[in-house]
Amino acid sequence: MLKSLAIGACLMLLSACATTPTAPAKTPTAAAKLPAGCVGQTASRIPVKEGECAGFGSSYSHQDIENTGQLDAAKALAEMDPSVRVGR
């Protein structure tokens, strides 16, 4: 009896760990309100009010880089923004 109870508890823990929580829906409205050259979200954990700039410059998502079809990040960035120069 104790063995079957322990196995059942382990299976419940495994099934609880196997489920992934759903990500909250992202609202594109905040990004649409920002002026050009204004980054609305950065990797820092400093809170930023909606509609304010967290930083200045350009940001590209992984999906943006994947959509270029380039295999090299330097070529992908140069394709998206001609002002980006990569030197060695």
TIVO-757359 format. One record per atom (N, C-alpha, C): residue number from 0; atom name; x, y, z; residue in one letter. Coordinates in Angstrom, 1 decimal, padded with zeros to 4 digits. Each point is the difference from the previous one (the first is absolute). Last residue first. Layout:
<rs>
<r nr="NUM" atom="CA" px="X" py="Y" pz="Z" rest="A"/>
...
</rs>
This chain:
<rs>
<r nr="87" atom="N" px="036.3" py="043.0" pz="-037.9" rest="R"/>
<r nr="87" atom="CA" px="000.7" py="-001.0" pz="000.8" rest="R"/>
<r nr="87" atom="C" px="001.4" py="000.4" pz="000.3" rest="R"/>
<r nr="86" atom="N" px="-005.3" py="002.3" pz="-001.0" rest="G"/>
<r nr="86" atom="CA" px="001.4" py="-000.1" pz="-000.3" rest="G"/>
<r nr="86" atom="C" px="000.7" py="-001.1" pz="000.8" rest="G"/>
<r nr="85" atom="N" px="-005.1" py="002.1" pz="-001.6" rest="V"/>
<r nr="85" atom="CA" px="000.7" py="-001.0" pz="000.8" rest="V"/>
<r nr="85" atom="C" px="001.4" py="-000.1" pz="-000.5" rest="V"/>
<r nr="84" atom="N" px="-004.5" py="003.6" pz="-000.2" rest="R"/>
<r nr="84" atom="CA" px="001.3" py="-000.5" pz="-000.6" rest="R"/>
<r nr="84" atom="C" px="000.7" py="-000.9" pz="001.0" rest="R"/>
<r nr="83" atom="N" px="-005.1" py="002.7" pz="-001.0" rest="V"/>
<r nr="83" atom="CA" px="000.8" py="-000.9" pz="000.9" rest="V"/>
<r nr="83" atom="C" px="001.2" py="-000.5" pz="-000.8" rest="V"/>
<r nr="82" atom="N" px="-003.4" py="002.8" pz="-002.0" rest="S"/>
<r nr="82" atom="CA" px="001.0" py="000.8" pz="000.8" rest="S"/>
<r nr="82" atom="C" px="000.8" py="-000.9" pz="000.9" rest="S"/>
<r nr="81" atom="N" px="-003.7" py="-001.6" pz="-002.8" rest="P"/>
<r nr="81" atom="CA" px="001.3" py="000.2" pz="-000.7" rest="P"/>
<r nr="81" atom="C" px="001.0" py="000.8" pz="000.8" rest="P"/>
<r nr="80" atom="N" px="-004.0" py="-003.3" pz="001.5" rest="D"/>
<r nr="80" atom="CA" px="000.4" py="001.3" pz="000.2" rest="D"/>
<r nr="80" atom="C" px="001.3" py="000.3" pz="-000.7" rest="D"/>
<r nr="79" atom="N" px="-002.1" py="-004.2" pz="-000.6" rest="M"/>
<r nr="79" atom="CA" px="-001.2" py="000.8" pz="000.6" rest="M"/>
<r nr="79" atom="C" px="000.3" py="001.4" pz="000.2" rest="M"/>
<r nr="78" atom="N" px="003.4" py="-002.9" pz="-001.8" rest="E"/>
<r nr="78" atom="CA" px="-001.2" py="000.1" pz="-000.9" rest="E"/>
<r nr="78" atom="C" px="-001.1" py="000.7" pz="000.6" rest="E"/>
<r nr="77" atom="N" px="003.8" py="-000.7" pz="002.6" rest="A"/>
<r nr="77" atom="CA" px="000.3" py="001.0" pz="-001.1" rest="A"/>
<r nr="77" atom="C" px="-001.1" py="000.0" pz="-001.0" rest="A"/>
<r nr="76" atom="N" px="-000.4" py="-003.1" pz="003.5" rest="L"/>
<r nr="76" atom="CA" px="-000.1" py="001.4" pz="000.5" rest="L"/>
<r nr="76" atom="C" px="000.3" py="001.0" pz="-001.1" rest="L"/>
<r nr="75" atom="N" px="000.6" py="-004.5" pz="-001.1" rest="A"/>
<r nr="75" atom="CA" px="-001.4" py="000.2" pz="000.2" rest="A"/>
<r nr="75" atom="C" px="-000.2" py="001.5" pz="000.5" rest="A"/>
<r nr="74" atom="N" px="004.4" py="-001.7" pz="-000.6" rest="K"/>
<r nr="74" atom="CA" px="-000.7" py="000.3" pz="-001.3" rest="K"/>
<r nr="74" atom="C" px="-001.5" py="000.3" pz="000.2" rest="K"/>
<r nr="73" atom="N" px="002.4" py="-001.2" pz="003.9" rest="A"/>
<r nr="73" atom="CA" px="000.6" py="001.3" pz="-000.6" rest="A"/>
<r nr="73" atom="C" px="-000.7" py="000.3" pz="-001.3" rest="A"/>
<r nr="72" atom="N" px="-001.0" py="-004.1" pz="002.1" rest="A"/>
<r nr="72" atom="CA" px="-000.6" py="001.1" pz="000.7" rest="A"/>
<r nr="72" atom="C" px="000.5" py="001.3" pz="-000.6" rest="A"/>
<r nr="71" atom="N" px="-000.3" py="-004.6" pz="-002.8" rest="D"/>
<r nr="71" atom="CA" px="001.0" py="000.7" pz="000.8" rest="D"/>
<r nr="71" atom="C" px="-000.7" py="001.3" pz="000.6" rest="D"/>
<r nr="70" atom="N" px="-002.2" py="-002.9" pz="-003.1" rest="L"/>
<r nr="70" atom="CA" px="000.5" py="-000.9" pz="001.0" rest="L"/>
<r nr="70" atom="C" px="000.9" py="000.6" pz="001.0" rest="L"/>
<r nr="69" atom="N" px="-004.4" py="002.0" pz="-002.9" rest="Q"/>
<r nr="69" atom="CA" px="001.4" py="000.0" pz="000.1" rest="Q"/>
<r nr="69" atom="C" px="000.5" py="-001.0" pz="001.1" rest="Q"/>
<r nr="68" atom="N" px="-004.6" py="001.4" pz="-001.1" rest="G"/>
<r nr="68" atom="CA" px="000.5" py="-001.2" pz="-000.7" rest="G"/>
<r nr="68" atom="C" px="001.5" py="-000.1" pz="000.0" rest="G"/>
<r nr="67" atom="N" px="-003.4" py="003.2" pz="002.0" rest="T"/>
<r nr="67" atom="CA" px="000.8" py="000.5" pz="-001.0" rest="T"/>
<r nr="67" atom="C" px="000.5" py="-001.2" pz="-000.9" rest="T"/>
<r nr="66" atom="N" px="-002.7" py="-000.5" pz="004.0" rest="N"/>
<r nr="66" atom="CA" px="-000.8" py="000.3" pz="-001.2" rest="N"/>
<r nr="66" atom="C" px="000.9" py="000.5" pz="-001.1" rest="N"/>
<r nr="65" atom="N" px="001.8" py="-000.9" pz="004.4" rest="E"/>
<r nr="65" atom="CA" px="-000.4" py="-001.3" pz="-000.7" rest="E"/>
<r nr="65" atom="C" px="-000.7" py="000.3" pz="-001.4" rest="E"/>
<r nr="64" atom="N" px="000.9" py="003.6" pz="003.0" rest="I"/>
<r nr="64" atom="CA" px="001.3" py="-000.5" pz="-000.6" rest="I"/>
<r nr="64" atom="C" px="-000.3" py="-001.3" pz="-000.8" rest="I"/>
<r nr="63" atom="N" px="-003.6" py="001.8" pz="002.4" rest="D"/>
<r nr="63" atom="CA" px="000.4" py="001.0" pz="-001.1" rest="D"/>
<r nr="63" atom="C" px="001.3" py="-000.5" pz="-000.7" rest="D"/>
<r nr="62" atom="N" px="-001.5" py="-002.4" pz="003.8" rest="Q"/>
<r nr="62" atom="CA" px="-000.8" py="-000.3" pz="-001.2" rest="Q"/>
<r nr="62" atom="C" px="000.3" py="001.0" pz="-001.1" rest="Q"/>
<r nr="61" atom="N" px="002.1" py="000.6" pz="004.1" rest="H"/>
<r nr="61" atom="CA" px="000.5" py="-001.2" pz="-000.6" rest="H"/>
<r nr="61" atom="C" px="-000.8" py="-000.3" pz="-001.3" rest="H"/>
<r nr="60" atom="N" px="-000.1" py="005.0" pz="001.4" rest="S"/>
<r nr="60" atom="CA" px="-000.3" py="-001.2" pz="000.6" rest="S"/>
<r nr="60" atom="C" px="000.7" py="-001.2" pz="-000.7" rest="S"/>
<r nr="59" atom="N" px="001.5" py="005.3" pz="000.5" rest="Y"/>
<r nr="59" atom="CA" px="-000.5" py="-001.0" pz="-001.0" rest="Y"/>
<r nr="59" atom="C" px="-000.3" py="-001.2" pz="000.8" rest="Y"/>
<r nr="58" atom="N" px="000.9" py="005.7" pz="000.7" rest="S"/>
<r nr="58" atom="CA" px="000.0" py="-001.3" pz="000.6" rest="S"/>
<r nr="58" atom="C" px="-000.7" py="-001.0" pz="-001.0" rest="S"/>
<r nr="57" atom="N" px="002.5" py="005.3" pz="000.5" rest="S"/>
<r nr="57" atom="CA" px="-000.9" py="-000.9" pz="-000.7" rest="S"/>
<r nr="57" atom="C" px="000.1" py="-001.4" pz="000.7" rest="S"/>
<r nr="56" atom="N" px="000.5" py="005.2" pz="002.2" rest="G"/>
<r nr="56" atom="CA" px="000.8" py="-000.8" pz="-001.0" rest="G"/>
<r nr="56" atom="C" px="-001.0" py="-000.9" pz="-000.7" rest="G"/>
<r nr="55" atom="N" px="-000.1" py="002.2" pz="005.1" rest="F"/>
<r nr="55" atom="CA" px="-000.1" py="000.5" pz="-001.3" rest="F"/>
<r nr="55" atom="C" px="000.9" py="-000.8" pz="-000.9" rest="F"/>
<r nr="54" atom="N" px="-003.1" py="-000.8" pz="004.8" rest="G"/>
<r nr="54" atom="CA" px="001.3" py="000.2" pz="-000.5" rest="G"/>
<r nr="54" atom="C" px="-000.1" py="000.5" pz="-001.5" rest="G"/>
<r nr="53" atom="N" px="-003.7" py="-000.6" pz="002.8" rest="A"/>
<r nr="53" atom="CA" px="000.9" py="-000.6" pz="000.9" rest="A"/>
<r nr="53" atom="C" px="001.5" py="000.2" pz="-000.4" rest="A"/>
<r nr="52" atom="N" px="-004.7" py="003.0" pz="-000.9" rest="C"/>
<r nr="52" atom="CA" px="001.1" py="-000.7" pz="-000.6" rest="C"/>
<r nr="52" atom="C" px="000.9" py="-000.6" pz="001.1" rest="C"/>
<r nr="51" atom="N" px="-005.5" py="000.8" pz="000.2" rest="E"/>
<r nr="51" atom="CA" px="001.2" py="000.7" pz="000.2" rest="E"/>
<r nr="51" atom="C" px="001.2" py="-000.9" pz="-000.6" rest="E"/>
<r nr="50" atom="N" px="-004.7" py="-001.3" pz="000.1" rest="G"/>
<r nr="50" atom="CA" px="000.1" py="001.1" pz="-000.9" rest="G"/>
<r nr="50" atom="C" px="001.3" py="000.8" pz="000.2" rest="G"/>
<r nr="49" atom="N" px="-001.6" py="-002.8" pz="004.1" rest="E"/>
<r nr="49" atom="CA" px="-000.5" py="-000.2" pz="-001.4" rest="E"/>
<r nr="49" atom="C" px="000.1" py="001.2" pz="-000.8" rest="E"/>
<r nr="48" atom="N" px="003.4" py="-000.7" pz="004.1" rest="K"/>
<r nr="48" atom="CA" px="-001.4" py="000.3" pz="-000.2" rest="K"/>
<r nr="48" atom="C" px="-000.4" py="-000.2" pz="-001.5" rest="K"/>
<r nr="47" atom="N" px="003.9" py="-002.7" pz="002.6" rest="V"/>
<r nr="47" atom="CA" px="-000.2" py="001.2" pz="-000.9" rest="V"/>
<r nr="47" atom="C" px="-001.5" py="000.2" pz="-000.2" rest="V"/>
<r nr="46" atom="N" px="003.8" py="-002.9" pz="003.6" rest="P"/>
<r nr="46" atom="CA" px="-001.3" py="000.2" pz="-000.6" rest="P"/>
<r nr="46" atom="C" px="-000.1" py="001.4" pz="-000.8" rest="P"/>
<r nr="45" atom="N" px="004.3" py="-003.3" pz="000.8" rest="I"/>
<r nr="45" atom="CA" px="-000.5" py="001.3" pz="000.5" rest="I"/>
<r nr="45" atom="C" px="-001.4" py="000.2" pz="-000.7" rest="I"/>
<r nr="44" atom="N" px="003.3" py="-003.7" pz="-000.5" rest="R"/>
<r nr="44" atom="CA" px="-001.3" py="-000.2" pz="000.6" rest="R"/>
<r nr="44" atom="C" px="-000.6" py="001.3" pz="000.6" rest="R"/>
<r nr="43" atom="N" px="003.2" py="-001.2" pz="-004.5" rest="S"/>
<r nr="43" atom="CA" px="000.1" py="000.4" pz="001.4" rest="S"/>
<r nr="43" atom="C" px="-001.4" py="-000.2" pz="000.6" rest="S"/>
<r nr="42" atom="N" px="000.8" py="-000.7" pz="-004.6" rest="A"/>
<r nr="42" atom="CA" px="000.3" py="-001.1" pz="000.8" rest="A"/>
<r nr="42" atom="C" px="000.1" py="000.3" pz="001.5" rest="A"/>
<r nr="41" atom="N" px="-003.1" py="003.0" pz="-003.3" rest="T"/>
<r nr="41" atom="CA" px="001.4" py="-000.4" pz="000.0" rest="T"/>
<r nr="41" atom="C" px="000.1" py="-001.2" pz="000.9" rest="T"/>
<r nr="40" atom="N" px="-004.0" py="003.1" pz="-002.9" rest="Q"/>
<r nr="40" atom="CA" px="000.3" py="-001.0" pz="001.0" rest="Q"/>
<r nr="40" atom="C" px="001.5" py="-000.4" pz="-000.1" rest="Q"/>
<r nr="39" atom="N" px="-002.0" py="003.4" pz="-002.8" rest="G"/>
<r nr="39" atom="CA" px="-001.0" py="000.0" pz="001.1" rest="G"/>
<r nr="39" atom="C" px="000.4" py="-001.0" pz="001.1" rest="G"/>
<r nr="38" atom="N" px="002.7" py="003.2" pz="-003.7" rest="V"/>
<r nr="38" atom="CA" px="-000.2" py="-001.4" pz="000.4" rest="V"/>
<r nr="38" atom="C" px="-000.8" py="000.0" pz="001.2" rest="V"/>
<r nr="37" atom="N" px="000.8" py="003.6" pz="-004.2" rest="C"/>
<r nr="37" atom="CA" px="-000.3" py="-000.1" pz="001.4" rest="C"/>
<r nr="37" atom="C" px="-000.2" py="-001.5" pz="000.3" rest="C"/>
<r nr="36" atom="N" px="000.6" py="002.0" pz="-004.4" rest="G"/>
<r nr="36" atom="CA" px="001.3" py="000.1" pz="000.7" rest="G"/>
<r nr="36" atom="C" px="-000.2" py="-000.2" pz="001.5" rest="G"/>
<r nr="35" atom="N" px="-004.2" py="001.7" pz="-002.5" rest="A"/>
<r nr="35" atom="CA" px="001.1" py="-000.7" pz="-000.6" rest="A"/>
<r nr="35" atom="C" px="001.3" py="000.2" pz="000.8" rest="A"/>
<r nr="34" atom="N" px="-004.6" py="000.4" pz="002.8" rest="P"/>
<r nr="34" atom="CA" px="000.6" py="000.6" pz="-001.2" rest="P"/>
<r nr="34" atom="C" px="001.2" py="-000.8" pz="-000.6" rest="P"/>
<r nr="33" atom="N" px="-004.4" py="-002.1" pz="002.7" rest="L"/>
<r nr="33" atom="CA" px="001.4" py="000.5" pz="000.2" rest="L"/>
<r nr="33" atom="C" px="000.5" py="000.7" pz="-001.3" rest="L"/>
<r nr="32" atom="N" px="-004.2" py="-002.5" pz="000.5" rest="K"/>
<r nr="32" atom="CA" px="-000.1" py="001.4" pz="000.5" rest="K"/>
<r nr="32" atom="C" px="001.4" py="000.7" pz="000.1" rest="K"/>
<r nr="31" atom="N" px="-000.8" py="-004.7" pz="-001.3" rest="A"/>
<r nr="31" atom="CA" px="-000.4" py="000.9" pz="-001.0" rest="A"/>
<r nr="31" atom="C" px="000.0" py="001.5" pz="000.4" rest="A"/>
<r nr="30" atom="N" px="001.0" py="-003.6" pz="003.0" rest="A"/>
<r nr="30" atom="CA" px="001.1" py="000.2" pz="-000.9" rest="A"/>
<r nr="30" atom="C" px="-000.4" py="001.0" pz="-001.1" rest="A"/>
<r nr="29" atom="N" px="-003.3" py="-001.3" pz="003.2" rest="A"/>
<r nr="29" atom="CA" px="001.1" py="000.8" pz="000.6" rest="A"/>
<r nr="29" atom="C" px="001.1" py="000.3" pz="-000.9" rest="A"/>
<r nr="28" atom="N" px="-003.6" py="-002.8" pz="-001.4" rest="T"/>
<r nr="28" atom="CA" px="-000.4" py="001.4" pz="000.0" rest="T"/>
<r nr="28" atom="C" px="001.1" py="000.9" pz="000.7" rest="T"/>
<r nr="27" atom="N" px="-000.2" py="-005.0" pz="-000.7" rest="P"/>
<r nr="27" atom="CA" px="000.8" py="000.8" pz="-000.9" rest="P"/>
<r nr="27" atom="C" px="-000.3" py="001.5" pz="000.1" rest="P"/>
<r nr="26" atom="N" px="-000.3" py="-004.1" pz="003.7" rest="T"/>
<r nr="26" atom="CA" px="-000.8" py="001.0" pz="-000.7" rest="T"/>
<r nr="26" atom="C" px="000.9" py="000.8" pz="-000.9" rest="T"/>
<r nr="25" atom="N" px="000.1" py="-005.3" pz="002.0" rest="K"/>
<r nr="25" atom="CA" px="000.7" py="001.3" pz="-000.2" rest="K"/>
<r nr="25" atom="C" px="-000.9" py="000.9" pz="-000.7" rest="K"/>
<r nr="24" atom="N" px="-001.2" py="-004.3" pz="003.3" rest="A"/>
<r nr="24" atom="CA" px="-000.2" py="000.6" pz="-001.3" rest="A"/>
<r nr="24" atom="C" px="000.8" py="001.3" pz="-000.1" rest="A"/>
<r nr="23" atom="N" px="001.5" py="-004.0" pz="003.3" rest="P"/>
<r nr="23" atom="CA" px="-001.0" py="001.0" pz="-000.1" rest="P"/>
<r nr="23" atom="C" px="000.0" py="000.7" pz="-001.4" rest="P"/>
<r nr="22" atom="N" px="001.4" py="-005.2" pz="000.8" rest="A"/>
<r nr="22" atom="CA" px="000.6" py="001.3" pz="000.1" rest="A"/>
<r nr="22" atom="C" px="-001.1" py="001.1" pz="-000.1" rest="A"/>
<r nr="21" atom="N" px="-000.6" py="-005.1" pz="002.0" rest="T"/>
<r nr="21" atom="CA" px="-000.1" py="000.8" pz="-001.2" rest="T"/>
<r nr="21" atom="C" px="000.5" py="001.4" pz="000.2" rest="T"/>
<r nr="20" atom="N" px="001.9" py="-004.6" pz="002.4" rest="P"/>
<r nr="20" atom="CA" px="-001.0" py="001.1" pz="000.1" rest="P"/>
<r nr="20" atom="C" px="-000.1" py="000.8" pz="-001.3" rest="P"/>
<r nr="19" atom="N" px="001.2" py="-005.3" pz="000.4" rest="T"/>
<r nr="19" atom="CA" px="000.6" py="001.3" pz="-000.1" rest="T"/>
<r nr="19" atom="C" px="-001.0" py="001.1" pz="000.1" rest="T"/>
<r nr="18" atom="N" px="000.7" py="-005.5" pz="001.7" rest="T"/>
<r nr="18" atom="CA" px="-000.9" py="001.0" pz="-000.6" rest="T"/>
<r nr="18" atom="C" px="000.8" py="001.4" pz="000.0" rest="T"/>
<r nr="17" atom="N" px="001.9" py="-003.9" pz="002.1" rest="A"/>
<r nr="17" atom="CA" px="000.0" py="-000.1" pz="-001.5" rest="A"/>
<r nr="17" atom="C" px="-000.8" py="001.1" pz="-000.7" rest="A"/>
<r nr="16" atom="N" px="000.3" py="-000.7" pz="004.8" rest="C"/>
<r nr="16" atom="CA" px="001.2" py="000.7" pz="-000.5" rest="C"/>
<r nr="16" atom="C" px="000.0" py="000.0" pz="-001.5" rest="C"/>
<r nr="15" atom="N" px="-003.5" py="-002.2" pz="002.2" rest="A"/>
<r nr="15" atom="CA" px="-000.1" py="001.4" pz="000.4" rest="A"/>
<r nr="15" atom="C" px="001.2" py="000.7" pz="-000.6" rest="A"/>
<r nr="14" atom="N" px="-000.1" py="-004.6" pz="-000.4" rest="S"/>
<r nr="14" atom="CA" px="-001.0" py="000.6" pz="-000.9" rest="S"/>
<r nr="14" atom="C" px="-000.1" py="001.4" pz="000.3" rest="S"/>
<r nr="13" atom="N" px="002.8" py="-002.4" pz="002.8" rest="L"/>
<r nr="13" atom="CA" px="000.6" py="000.0" pz="-001.3" rest="L"/>
<r nr="13" atom="C" px="-001.0" py="000.7" pz="-001.0" rest="L"/>
<r nr="12" atom="N" px="-001.4" py="-000.7" pz="004.4" rest="L"/>
<r nr="12" atom="CA" px="001.0" py="001.0" pz="000.0" rest="L"/>
<r nr="12" atom="C" px="000.6" py="000.1" pz="-001.4" rest="L"/>
<r nr="11" atom="N" px="-003.1" py="-003.4" pz="000.8" rest="M"/>
<r nr="11" atom="CA" px="-000.7" py="001.2" pz="000.0" rest="M"/>
<r nr="11" atom="C" px="001.0" py="001.2" pz="000.0" rest="M"/>
<r nr="10" atom="N" px="001.7" py="-004.4" pz="000.2" rest="L"/>
<r nr="10" atom="CA" px="-000.6" py="000.3" pz="-001.3" rest="L"/>
<r nr="10" atom="C" px="-000.8" py="001.3" pz="000.0" rest="L"/>
<r nr="9" atom="N" px="001.9" py="-001.5" pz="004.1" rest="C"/>
<r nr="9" atom="CA" px="001.0" py="000.4" pz="-001.0" rest="C"/>
<r nr="9" atom="C" px="-000.5" py="000.3" pz="-001.4" rest="C"/>
<r nr="8" atom="N" px="-003.0" py="-001.6" pz="003.3" rest="A"/>
<r nr="8" atom="CA" px="000.5" py="001.4" pz="000.4" rest="A"/>
<r nr="8" atom="C" px="001.1" py="000.4" pz="-001.0" rest="A"/>
<r nr="7" atom="N" px="-001.6" py="-004.4" pz="-000.4" rest="G"/>
<r nr="7" atom="CA" px="-001.0" py="001.0" pz="-000.4" rest="G"/>
<r nr="7" atom="C" px="000.4" py="001.4" pz="000.3" rest="G"/>
<r nr="6" atom="N" px="002.8" py="-003.4" pz="001.6" rest="I"/>
<r nr="6" atom="CA" px="000.0" py="000.0" pz="-001.5" rest="I"/>
<r nr="6" atom="C" px="-001.0" py="001.0" pz="-000.5" rest="I"/>
<r nr="5" atom="N" px="000.0" py="-000.9" pz="004.6" rest="A"/>
<r nr="5" atom="CA" px="001.2" py="000.8" pz="-000.4" rest="A"/>
<r nr="5" atom="C" px="000.1" py="000.1" pz="-001.5" rest="A"/>
<r nr="4" atom="N" px="-003.5" py="-002.6" pz="001.7" rest="L"/>
<r nr="4" atom="CA" px="-000.3" py="001.4" pz="000.3" rest="L"/>
<r nr="4" atom="C" px="001.2" py="000.9" pz="-000.4" rest="L"/>
<r nr="3" atom="N" px="000.4" py="-004.7" pz="-000.4" rest="S"/>
<r nr="3" atom="CA" px="-000.9" py="000.5" pz="-001.1" rest="S"/>
<r nr="3" atom="C" px="-000.3" py="001.5" pz="000.3" rest="S"/>
<r nr="2" atom="N" px="002.5" py="-002.3" pz="003.2" rest="K"/>
<r nr="2" atom="CA" px="000.8" py="000.1" pz="-001.2" rest="K"/>
<r nr="2" atom="C" px="-000.9" py="000.6" pz="-001.1" rest="K"/>
<r nr="1" atom="N" px="-001.9" py="-000.9" pz="004.1" rest="L"/>
<r nr="1" atom="CA" px="000.9" py="001.1" pz="000.1" rest="L"/>
<r nr="1" atom="C" px="000.7" py="000.2" pz="-001.3" rest="L"/>
<r nr="0" atom="N" px="-002.7" py="-003.8" pz="000.4" rest="M"/>
<r nr="0" atom="CA" px="-000.8" py="001.2" pz="000.0" rest="M"/>
<r nr="0" atom="C" px="000.9" py="001.3" pz="000.0" rest="M"/>
</rs>
